[in-house]
């Protein structure tokens, strides 16, 4: 799945409630304390051993199951990760950590996007202000080309750290085009150009949008020419430059 936000946390260790150290590894809570210590130092195989032991001691311990899901995923054991998250949700469907973890694991499989949406929507219901959940929902909705993409992207844009994010604006423009709302798409693409300080990719998208979805061919030519100016001497844009140059010849 193409993701447009990559810098956010992918695990939920911070939301699993653990008791202070000193419980002893003969208890589930003690095992989880040790598991977190291993996880914090990047020793995920050892963390998984402790999480497994915690679940053996307390099979209905939701924190243990969620931790086992996260550690299993880190160790490449996706089936165990999914099974652990499913068990956690079954035991306590009102657990944010369980729903978020299940949704995130489902989201790694395009065939399970619908299941991911369901779990992540439950997580957002339980914790409406959680940014990671909202980002995950945006990514899944965009990948599915769901009508829910626009509402979730707009919710994310309300957060101060995303208010002027050009990647979000660009994706919002694409989603508006898919929804047939071309006026809103134009505003979003303009915001993307402005907030990215005329990033070539944003200029290219704006030119293509003006060319295909509006009658403003003069504006399209302007963005195409600006794109060519901004990408002079940049071989990574060679293919796009060739397309733009060919289109400009057709428009003249």
C-alpha positions in Angstrom: 0.0 0.0 0.0 1.3 3.3 -1.0 1.7 5.4 2.2 2.0 9.1 2.2 2.9 9.5 5.9 5.8 7.3 7.0 7.1 9.0 10.1 4.6 8.0 12.7 4.9 5.2 15.3 3.8 1.7 14.1 3.5 0.1 17.5 1.4 0.7 20.5 3.7 -0.2 23.4 3.1 3.2 24.9 -0.6 2.5 25.4 -0.2 -0.9 27.0 -0.4 -0.4 30.8 2.4 -2.1 32.6 3.1 -2.4 36.3 6.3 -1.0 37.7 9.4 -3.3 37.6 9.7 -5.6 40.6 6.7 -7.9 39.9 9.0 -10.8 39.1 9.0 -12.8 35.9 6.8 -15.5 37.4 3.8 -13.2 36.9 2.3 -12.0 33.6 2.9 -8.4 34.6 6.5 -9.1 35.5 7.0 -10.8 32.1 5.5 -7.7 30.3 7.8 -5.4 32.2 10.8 -7.5 31.0 9.3 -7.6 27.5 9.1 -3.8 27.4 12.7 -3.6 28.5 13.8 -5.9 25.7 11.6 -4.0 23.2 13.0 -0.6 24.2 16.5 -2.0 23.5 15.5 -3.5 20.1 15.7 -7.1 21.3 12.4 -8.2 19.9 13.1 -12.0 20.0 13.6 -11.8 23.7 10.6 -9.5 24.1 8.5 -12.0 22.2 9.6 -14.8 24.6 8.5 -12.7 27.6 5.2 -11.8 25.9 4.6 -15.5 25.1 5.2 -16.4 28.8 2.9 -13.6 30.0 0.1 -15.1 27.9 0.8 -18.6 29.1 0.5 -17.3 32.7 -2.7 -15.3 31.9 -4.3 -16.3 28.6 -6.9 -13.5 28.9 -4.4 -10.8 29.6 -5.2 -8.3 26.8 -2.0 -6.3 27.3 0.0 -9.5 27.0 -1.8 -10.5 23.8 -1.3 -7.1 22.3 2.4 -7.1 23.2 2.7 -10.6 21.8 1.1 -9.3 18.6 3.5 -6.4 18.3 6.6 -8.5 19.1 5.5 -11.3 16.8 5.1 -8.9 13.9 8.6 -7.4 14.6 10.0 -10.9 14.5 8.3 -11.7 11.2 5.6 -14.0 12.7 2.6 -12.4 11.1 0.2 -15.3 11.7 0.9 -15.2 15.4 0.6 -11.5 15.4 -2.8 -11.5 13.8 -4.0 -14.3 16.0 -2.9 -12.5 19.1 -4.6 -9.3 18.1 -7.8 -11.1 17.2 -7.8 -12.8 20.6 -7.2 -9.4 22.3 -10.2 -7.8 20.5 -12.4 -10.8 21.2 -11.6 -10.6 25.0 -12.0 -6.8 25.1 -13.5 -5.1 22.1 -13.3 -1.8 24.0 -9.5 -1.9 24.1 -8.0 0.8 22.0 -4.6 -1.0 21.9 -6.2 -4.2 20.7 -8.3 -2.6 18.0 -5.5 -0.4 16.7 -3.0 -3.2 16.6 -5.5 -5.5 14.8 -6.3 -2.7 12.2 -2.6 -2.0 11.6 -1.8 -5.6 11.0 -4.7 -6.0 8.7 -3.6 -2.9 6.8 -0.4 -4.6 5.8 -2.5 -7.0 3.6 -4.4 -5.4 0.7 -6.9 -8.2 0.8 -7.8 -7.2 4.3 -8.2 -3.5 3.8 -11.9 -3.6 4.7 -11.2 -5.4 7.9 -8.5 -2.9 8.7 -11.0 0.0 8.2 -13.4 -1.7 10.6 -10.8 -2.2 13.3 -9.2 1.2 12.9 -12.6 2.9 13.0 -13.3 1.2 16.3 -9.9 2.4 17.6 -10.8 6.0 16.5 -14.1 5.7 18.3 -12.3 4.7 21.5 -9.6 7.4 21.2 -10.9 10.1 18.8 -7.8 12.3 19.1 -5.2 9.6 18.3 -3.1 10.8 15.3 -1.6 7.4 14.5 -5.0 5.9 14.1 -6.2 8.7 11.9 -3.1 8.4 9.7 -3.6 4.7 9.4 -7.2 5.2 8.4 -6.2 7.8 5.8 -3.7 5.4 4.3 -6.1 2.5 4.1 -9.0 4.7 2.7 -6.7 6.2 0.1 -5.4 2.7 -0.9 -9.0 1.5 -1.2 -10.1 4.6 -3.1 -12.8 4.8 -0.5 -15.2 7.7 -0.3 -14.1 7.9 3.3 -10.7 9.1 2.3 -11.8 12.8 2.0 -13.5 13.0 5.4 -10.5 11.3 7.2 -8.0 13.5 5.3 -10.0 16.6 6.4 -10.0 15.4 10.0 -6.2 14.9 9.8 -5.8 18.4 8.3 -7.5 19.9 11.4 -4.5 18.8 13.5 -1.9 21.7 13.7 1.0 19.5 12.7 -0.8 18.6 9.4 -2.5 21.9 8.7 0.1 22.8 6.0 1.4 19.4 5.1 1.8 19.3 1.3 1.6 15.5 1.0 -1.8 15.6 2.7 -2.9 18.5 0.5 -1.8 16.6 -2.6 -3.6 13.4 -1.6 -6.7 15.4 -0.7 -6.6 16.9 -4.2 -6.3 13.4 -5.8 -9.2 12.1 -3.6 -11.4 15.1 -4.5 -10.8 14.4 -8.2 -11.9 10.8 -7.7 -15.0 12.1 -5.9 -15.7 14.5 -8.8 -15.3 17.6 -6.7 -13.0 19.5 -9.0 -13.3 22.9 -7.3 -12.2 21.5 -4.0 -9.4 19.5 -5.8 -8.1 22.7 -7.3 -7.9 24.4 -3.9 -6.1 21.4 -2.4 -3.6 21.2 -5.2 -2.9 24.9 -4.9 -2.3 24.4 -1.2 0.1 21.6 -2.0 2.1 23.8 -4.3 2.1 26.7 -1.8 2.9 24.6 1.2 5.7 22.7 -0.6 7.2 25.9 -1.9 6.6 24.7 -5.4 7.9 21.2 -5.2 8.2 19.8 -8.7 5.9 16.9 -8.1 3.2 19.2 -6.8 3.7 21.5 -9.8 3.4 18.5 -12.1 0.1 17.4 -10.5 -1.3 20.9 -10.6 -0.5 21.1 -14.3 -2.1 17.8 -15.1 -5.2 18.7 -13.1 -5.6 22.0 -14.8 -5.0 20.3 -18.2 -7.5 17.4 -17.7 -10.2 18.7 -15.5 -10.5 22.4 -16.2 -10.9 24.7 -19.2 -7.8 26.7 -18.1 -5.3 25.5 -20.7 -3.3 28.7 -20.3 -2.9 28.0 -16.5 -2.0 24.4 -17.3 0.7 25.6 -19.7 2.0 27.9 -16.9 2.3 25.1 -14.4 3.9 22.8 -17.0 6.5 25.5 -17.9 7.2 26.2 -14.2 7.7 22.5 -13.7 10.2 22.3 -16.5 12.1 25.3 -15.1 12.2 23.8 -11.6 13.5 20.4 -12.9 16.3 21.6 -15.2 19.4 19.4 -14.6 17.5 16.9 -12.5 17.7 13.5 -14.1 15.2 11.9 -11.7 12.4 14.0 -13.5 13.5 13.0 -17.0 10.5 10.9 -17.8 8.0 13.5 -16.4 9.8 16.2 -18.3 9.5 14.3 -21.6 5.7 13.9 -21.0 5.3 17.6 -20.2 7.3 18.7 -23.2 5.3 16.4 -25.5 2.1 17.8 -24.1 3.2 21.4 -24.5 3.9 20.7 -28.1 0.4 19.4 -28.6 -1.1 22.4 -26.8 0.7 25.0 -29.0 
